[in-house]
Amino acid sequence: MGKPDIDGFEEMEGTTFWKPTKVNEEISGVVIGIDEGQYGKNYTIKQDDGKMVTPSSYKVLQSRMATVRPGDTVKIIYTGTEPSKQRGYEDTLMFRVLVKRR
């Protein structure tokens, strides 16, 4: 939810992007929107505290989130990196995705 403001209005906060840096870092919440972005689908997740977060469009995460629908509850856990299978590319960020269907 937003911050209390004047005359009963609430100040709304924007969605933040999630870019994990530590192994076992996680986010969870209800998927409230899925939009097409420049690098794949953007999933907007509403966390229990009301904050909106969008995980960055990592290839592995896109693959694991392919069947997620609005209304599903997800938990995304960053599990570290694996060496790229293609020489000269950065390591691949790996994730676990757990889903509770609505």
C-alpha angles and dihedrals in degrees: 000000000000129000120276110262142169125319095359095306121130125220108233124218124213129241116275125214118239116222108168120214103175129062111254092022106145146180129198140181145101119314104235100171144015120197134173112250136182093271101032136293121348114214117202111207124193109211125211090261090057095252118136119226134178119201113226114257100260113170095235091047091049089054094048093047095048096109098038114118134194108278094034117121114229138189115198118194123190107222101182134258138306125201112266115258088221117071115242095025128112121259116279117249111228129209142181115218120198119189136195109195117223 
